[in-house]
Amino acid sequence: MKTYLVTGASKGIGYHTVLNLAKSGARVFAVSRTEGMLGQLENPGIKNSIHIIMEDLTSASGIGNVLKHLDKVDALDGLINNAGALLNKPFMDTSIEEWKEQFEVNFFSVVNLIRSLKSKFQKGSHIVNISSMGGFQGSQKFPGLSAYSAAKGALSILTESLSTEFSSEGISVNCLCLGAVQTQMLEQAFPGYQAPVQPEEMGKFIADFTKNAHSYMNGKVIPVALNNPD
Ligand SMILES: NC(=O)c1ccc[n+]([C@@H]2O[C@H](COP(=O)([O-])OP(=O)(O)OC[C@H]3O[C@@H](n4cnc5c(N)ncnc54)[C@H](OP(=O)(O)O)[C@@H]3O)[C@@H](O)[C@H]2O)c1
């Protein structure tokens, strides 16, 4: 049985990624601070294959506790770094604390988690980092998203760097730069905006990508968007 860990699992894209992986017969460790929509799952087959871990990935103890939950897991087939948060604020109004918070959740939590879980990756493991079109070099940028986009851009470069470091061990690292998806994050940041993609669709795409794409690509930073910027 394949084993995956998905962060940002309580709602939105991460929740649907978890469901898709579980429906395909995998065991899934699902991390977020709250259980959110995972707490309402009723299908016993799916429910039993999902292990909910409620931890804050921006804290050292949170990452340590995630590791404890994986004590008996020898190997991970995939890690999907999907947890994130978006700050929509003009650059000159942002504080350095807000910049640090954006980098903590969107970037440093990923660095810490990959470092902590490294011994569980083996030949054939696939690490997928979820970035944004705003973090894709050369894409159209939005005013107000400088901190978020910079943190997501750092994730793209981390992906390319780690893919070279880990390739001799057969561990693949890829990055998906998503366009707009209709989730709570998008609704809060851009009220009234209608995204062309639903979280159910993106969750299925990410689950399928994580299961299969590393046979064909490594170190790739891929725009997943119907238009630019969407
Ligand atoms: N929606 C879009 O249009 C869009 C576009 C481009 C990229 N993305 C990226 O896609 C990913 C998912 O976004 P989404 O739209 O599905 O957002 P969402 O609905 O707001 O979900 C974010 C998830 O991250 C979790 N999370 C946030 N901070 C956390 C922390 N400190 N520790 C652990 N978990 C944390 C949240 O759970 P808790 O609150 O329970 O912790 C939640 O499950 C994000 O990385 C986002 O940047 C989204």
The ligand as an SDF file (V2000), in Angstrom:
LIG
                    3D

 48 52  0  0  0  0  0  0  0  0999 V2000
   -6.7830   28.7220   -4.2030 N   0  0  0  0  0  0  0  0  0  0  0  0
   -6.0010   29.2710   -5.0990 C   0  0  0  0  0  0  0  0  0  0  0  0
   -6.4550   30.0090   -5.9910 O   0  0  0  0  0  0  0  0  0  0  0  0
   -4.5240   29.0020   -5.0860 C   0  0  0  0  0  0  0  0  0  0  0  0
   -3.7580   29.4800   -6.1510 C   0  0  0  0  0  0  0  0  0  0  0  0
   -2.3990   29.2490   -6.1560 C   0  0  0  0  0  0  0  0  0  0  0  0
   -1.8110   28.5080   -5.1390 C   0  0  0  0  0  0  0  0  0  0  0  0
   -2.5750   28.0530   -4.1140 N   0  0  0  0  0  0  0  0  0  0  0  0
   -1.9150   27.2960   -3.0550 C   0  0  0  0  0  0  0  0  0  0  0  0
   -2.5670   26.0710   -2.8480 O   0  0  0  0  0  0  0  0  0  0  0  0
   -2.4390   25.6750   -1.4730 C   0  0  0  0  0  0  0  0  0  0  0  0
   -3.8120   25.3590   -0.8970 C   0  0  0  0  0  0  0  0  0  0  0  0
   -4.5830   26.5330   -0.9610 O   0  0  0  0  0  0  0  0  0  0  0  0
   -6.1640   26.5860   -0.7430 P   0  0  0  0  0  0  0  0  0  0  0  0
   -6.6710   27.6010   -1.6790 O   0  0  0  0  0  0  0  0  0  0  0  0
   -6.7300   25.2200   -0.7060 O   0  0  0  0  0  0  0  0  0  0  0  0
   -6.1970   27.2730    0.6970 O   0  0  0  0  0  0  0  0  0  0  0  0
   -7.1360   27.0810    1.9880 P   0  0  0  0  0  0  0  0  0  0  0  0
   -8.4780   26.6170    1.5770 O   0  0  0  0  0  0  0  0  0  0  0  0
   -6.9950   28.3240    2.7590 O   0  0  0  0  0  0  0  0  0  0  0  0
   -6.3800   25.8890    2.7470 O   0  0  0  0  0  0  0  0  0  0  0  0
   -5.1190   26.0970    3.3280 C   0  0  0  0  0  0  0  0  0  0  0  0
   -4.7670   24.8730    4.1430 C   0  0  0  0  0  0  0  0  0  0  0  0
   -3.5020   25.1000    4.7970 O   0  0  0  0  0  0  0  0  0  0  0  0
   -3.6400   24.7850    6.1780 C   0  0  0  0  0  0  0  0  0  0  0  0
   -2.6960   25.5690    6.9530 N   0  0  0  0  0  0  0  0  0  0  0  0
   -2.5340   26.9260    6.9520 C   0  0  0  0  0  0  0  0  0  0  0  0
   -1.5960   27.2930    7.8200 N   0  0  0  0  0  0  0  0  0  0  0  0
   -1.1260   26.1540    8.4030 C   0  0  0  0  0  0  0  0  0  0  0  0
   -0.1490   25.8740    9.3910 C   0  0  0  0  0  0  0  0  0  0  0  0
    0.5450   26.8460    9.9850 N   0  0  0  0  0  0  0  0  0  0  0  0
    0.0650   24.5850    9.7470 N   0  0  0  0  0  0  0  0  0  0  0  0
   -0.6370   23.5740    9.1750 C   0  0  0  0  0  0  0  0  0  0  0  0
   -1.5560   23.7840    8.2220 N   0  0  0  0  0  0  0  0  0  0  0  0
   -1.8150   25.0560    7.8540 C   0  0  0  0  0  0  0  0  0  0  0  0
   -5.1060   25.1160    6.5000 C   0  0  0  0  0  0  0  0  0  0  0  0
   -5.6100   24.3650    7.5940 O   0  0  0  0  0  0  0  0  0  0  0  0
   -5.7880   24.9210    9.0840 P   0  0  0  0  0  0  0  0  0  0  0  0
   -6.3050   26.3260    8.9920 O   0  0  0  0  0  0  0  0  0  0  0  0
   -6.7440   23.9380    9.7000 O   0  0  0  0  0  0  0  0  0  0  0  0
   -4.4320   24.8350    9.6730 O   0  0  0  0  0  0  0  0  0  0  0  0
   -5.7890   24.5890    5.2420 C   0  0  0  0  0  0  0  0  0  0  0  0
   -6.0110   23.1980    5.3430 O   0  0  0  0  0  0  0  0  0  0  0  0
   -1.7300   26.8300   -0.7680 C   0  0  0  0  0  0  0  0  0  0  0  0
   -0.3620   26.5720   -0.6410 O   0  0  0  0  0  0  0  0  0  0  0  0
   -1.9610   28.0060   -1.7130 C   0  0  0  0  0  0  0  0  0  0  0  0
   -0.9650   29.0020   -1.5800 O   0  0  0  0  0  0  0  0  0  0  0  0
   -3.9170   28.2700   -4.0680 C   0  0  0  0  0  0  0  0  0  0  0  0
  1  2  1  0
  2  3  2  0
  2  4  1  0
  4  5  1  0
  4 48  2  0
  5  6  2  0
  6  7  1  0
  7  8  2  0
  8  9  1  0
  8 48  1  0
  9 10  1  0
  9 46  1  0
 10 11  1  0
 11 12  1  0
 11 44  1  0
 12 13  1  0
 13 14  1  0
 14 15  2  0
 14 16  1  0
 14 17  1  0
 17 18  1  0
 18 19  2  0
 18 20  1  0
 18 21  1  0
 21 22  1  0
 22 23  1  0
 23 24  1  0
 23 42  1  0
 24 25  1  0
 25 26  1  0
 25 36  1  0
 26 27  1  0
 26 35  1  0
 27 28  2  0
 28 29  1  0
 29 30  1  0
 29 35  2  0
 30 31  1  0
 30 32  2  0
 32 33  1  0
 33 34  2  0
 34 35  1  0
 36 37  1  0
 36 42  1  0
 37 38  1  0
 38 39  2  0
 38 40  1  0
 38 41  1  0
 42 43  1  0
 44 45  1  0
 44 46  1  0
 46 47  1  0
M  CHG  2   8   1  16  -1
M  END
$$$$
